[in-house]
Amino acid sequence: MLIRYKRSYEKIAMGLLSFVPSEKELKSLLNTIRLYEEEENWQLFLWKEEDIIGIIGIEIVGDKAELRHLSVNPSHRNQGVGRRMVKALQEMIGSKYQIVPSEQTKQFYEKCLKPIADEE
């Protein structure tokens, strides 16, 4: 289930974002969190199953939602969590915004759109 980011989730969000290659440095990570907290068009969601295990972030530009960040806790990878997060995001905002991947998320996003049988 996707839940909207709140400041009380800051440490969890920063931990998950730190798995994104462009967010390895603390300065970059702090700047990204600030964007999600302060900019209305930057929206961050956490994926909760029993625990919070993933994060997905978008930047709204006009009628598009650019997928900027997507990260899953390493111990939960290769279990379809990222695919479920993308699907839930589409269900949540898809009627209002067209989701488009950033260069950084493009490869994974396109993989999420393929039927699972195509990957075998």
C-alpha positions as a LaTeX table, in Angstrom:
\begin{tabular}{lrrr}
\hline
Residue & $x$ (\AA) & $y$ (\AA) & $z$ (\AA) \\
\hline
Met1 & 0.00 & 0.00 & 0.00 \\
Leu2 & 1.29 & 3.45 & $-0.89$ \\
Ile3 & 1.30 & 6.04 & 1.88 \\
Arg4 & 2.15 & 9.71 & 1.51 \\
Tyr5 & 5.49 & 10.82 & 2.93 \\
Lys6 & 5.41 & 12.75 & 6.20 \\
Arg7 & 8.35 & 14.22 & 8.06 \\
Ser8 & 7.99 & 11.51 & 10.73 \\
Tyr9 & 9.13 & 9.03 & 8.03 \\
Glu10 & 12.27 & 11.03 & 7.23 \\
Lys11 & 14.85 & 8.50 & 8.47 \\
Ile12 & 13.15 & 5.57 & 6.74 \\
Ala13 & 12.79 & 7.60 & 3.53 \\
Met14 & 16.43 & 8.67 & 3.61 \\
Gly15 & 17.53 & 5.08 & 4.18 \\
Leu16 & 15.56 & 3.84 & 1.17 \\
Leu17 & 16.62 & 6.77 & $-1.02$ \\
Ser18 & 20.26 & 6.10 & $-0.16$ \\
Phe19 & 20.03 & 2.91 & $-2.28$ \\
Val20 & 19.47 & 5.10 & $-5.37$ \\
Pro21 & 22.87 & 5.57 & $-7.05$ \\
Ser22 & 22.45 & 9.35 & $-7.47$ \\
Glu23 & 21.62 & 9.73 & $-3.76$ \\
Lys24 & 24.70 & 8.06 & $-2.26$ \\
Glu25 & 26.22 & 11.32 & $-1.01$ \\
Leu26 & 24.63 & 12.82 & 2.11 \\
Lys27 & 24.45 & 16.33 & 0.63 \\
Ser28 & 22.50 & 15.10 & $-2.40$ \\
Leu29 & 20.24 & 12.95 & $-0.22$ \\
Leu30 & 19.42 & 15.86 & 2.11 \\
Asn31 & 18.69 & 18.10 & $-0.88$ \\
Thr32 & 16.32 & 15.50 & $-2.35$ \\
Ile33 & 14.43 & 15.07 & 0.94 \\
Arg34 & 14.13 & 18.85 & 1.19 \\
Leu35 & 12.59 & 18.97 & $-2.30$ \\
Tyr36 & 9.99 & 16.37 & $-1.34$ \\
Glu37 & 9.20 & 18.20 & 1.90 \\
Glu38 & 9.07 & 21.76 & 0.56 \\
Glu39 & 8.08 & 21.65 & $-3.11$ \\
Glu40 & 4.40 & 21.00 & $-3.76$ \\
Asn41 & 5.08 & 19.44 & $-7.17$ \\
Trp42 & 7.52 & 16.87 & $-5.68$ \\
Gln43 & 5.60 & 13.99 & $-4.09$ \\
Leu44 & 7.05 & 11.04 & $-2.23$ \\
Phe45 & 5.25 & 7.84 & $-1.28$ \\
Leu46 & 6.34 & 4.93 & 0.87 \\
Trp47 & 5.36 & 1.32 & 0.20 \\
Lys48 & 4.12 & $-0.49$ & 3.27 \\
Glu49 & 3.46 & $-4.18$ & 3.54 \\
Glu50 & 4.16 & $-5.34$ & 7.11 \\
Asp51 & 6.93 & $-2.74$ & 7.25 \\
Ile52 & 7.91 & 0.13 & 4.97 \\
Ile53 & 10.06 & $-1.55$ & 2.32 \\
Gly54 & 10.02 & 0.79 & $-0.66$ \\
Ile55 & 9.81 & 4.38 & $-1.80$ \\
Ile56 & 8.62 & 6.04 & $-5.00$ \\
Gly57 & 8.91 & 9.73 & $-5.83$ \\
Ile58 & 7.48 & 11.88 & $-8.60$ \\
Glu59 & 7.78 & 15.43 & $-9.86$ \\
Ile60 & 4.57 & 16.91 & $-11.27$ \\
Val61 & 5.18 & 18.99 & $-14.41$ \\
Gly62 & 1.95 & 20.08 & $-16.10$ \\
Asp63 & $-0.13$ & 16.97 & $-16.81$ \\
Lys64 & 2.83 & 14.62 & $-16.37$ \\
Ala65 & 4.24 & 12.92 & $-13.28$ \\
Glu66 & 7.93 & 12.22 & $-13.83$ \\
Leu67 & 9.05 & 9.16 & $-11.90$ \\
Arg68 & 12.21 & 10.48 & $-10.21$ \\
His69 & 13.01 & 7.88 & $-7.56$ \\
Leu70 & 12.13 & 4.26 & $-6.95$ \\
Ser71 & 13.88 & 2.12 & $-4.39$ \\
Val72 & 13.14 & $-1.17$ & $-2.65$ \\
Asn73 & 14.89 & $-2.50$ & 0.45 \\
Pro74 & 17.53 & $-4.95$ & $-0.86$ \\
Ser75 & 16.12 & $-7.84$ & 1.20 \\
His76 & 12.78 & $-7.47$ & $-0.64$ \\
Arg77 & 14.08 & $-7.11$ & $-4.20$ \\
Asn78 & 13.17 & $-9.47$ & $-7.05$ \\
Gln79 & 9.78 & $-10.14$ & $-5.45$ \\
Gly80 & 7.69 & $-7.78$ & $-7.57$ \\
Val81 & 7.59 & $-4.96$ & $-5.00$ \\
Gly82 & 8.74 & $-2.29$ & $-7.47$ \\
Arg83 & 6.18 & $-3.45$ & $-10.02$ \\
Arg84 & 3.41 & $-3.29$ & $-7.38$ \\
Met85 & 4.53 & 0.21 & $-6.38$ \\
Val86 & 4.37 & 1.44 & $-9.99$ \\
Lys87 & 0.94 & $-0.17$ & $-10.48$ \\
Ala88 & $-0.38$ & 1.40 & $-7.26$ \\
Leu89 & 0.97 & 4.80 & $-8.31$ \\
Gln90 & $-0.76$ & 4.46 & $-11.69$ \\
Glu91 & $-4.03$ & 3.60 & $-9.94$ \\
Met92 & $-3.63$ & 6.53 & $-7.54$ \\
Ile93 & $-2.73$ & 9.30 & $-9.98$ \\
Gly94 & $-3.13$ & 7.81 & $-13.47$ \\
Ser95 & $-6.44$ & 9.50 & $-14.17$ \\
Lys96 & $-4.95$ & 12.92 & $-13.41$ \\
Tyr97 & $-1.36$ & 12.62 & $-14.63$ \\
Gln98 & 0.52 & 10.65 & $-17.25$ \\
Ile99 & 3.42 & 8.88 & $-15.54$ \\
Val100 & 6.68 & 9.23 & $-17.45$ \\
Pro101 & 10.04 & 7.88 & $-16.31$ \\
Ser102 & 13.15 & 9.98 & $-15.82$ \\
Glu103 & 16.35 & 8.83 & $-17.54$ \\
Gln104 & 17.34 & 7.25 & $-14.22$ \\
Thr105 & 14.10 & 5.24 & $-13.83$ \\
Lys106 & 13.31 & 4.55 & $-17.51$ \\
Gln107 & 14.74 & 1.03 & $-17.77$ \\
Phe108 & 13.00 & $-0.21$ & $-14.62$ \\
Tyr109 & 9.71 & 1.55 & $-15.46$ \\
Glu110 & 9.58 & $-0.04$ & $-18.91$ \\
Lys111 & 10.28 & $-3.43$ & $-17.35$ \\
Cys112 & 7.32 & $-2.89$ & $-15.00$ \\
Leu113 & 4.99 & $-2.32$ & $-17.96$ \\
Lys114 & 5.84 & $-5.66$ & $-19.61$ \\
Pro115 & 3.73 & $-8.68$ & $-18.73$ \\
Ile116 & 5.66 & $-11.00$ & $-16.41$ \\
Ala117 & 5.60 & $-13.84$ & $-18.99$ \\
Asp118 & 7.60 & $-11.62$ & $-21.42$ \\
Glu119 & 10.56 & $-11.56$ & $-19.05$ \\
Glu120 & 11.12 & $-15.32$ & $-19.03$ \\
\hline
\end{tabular}
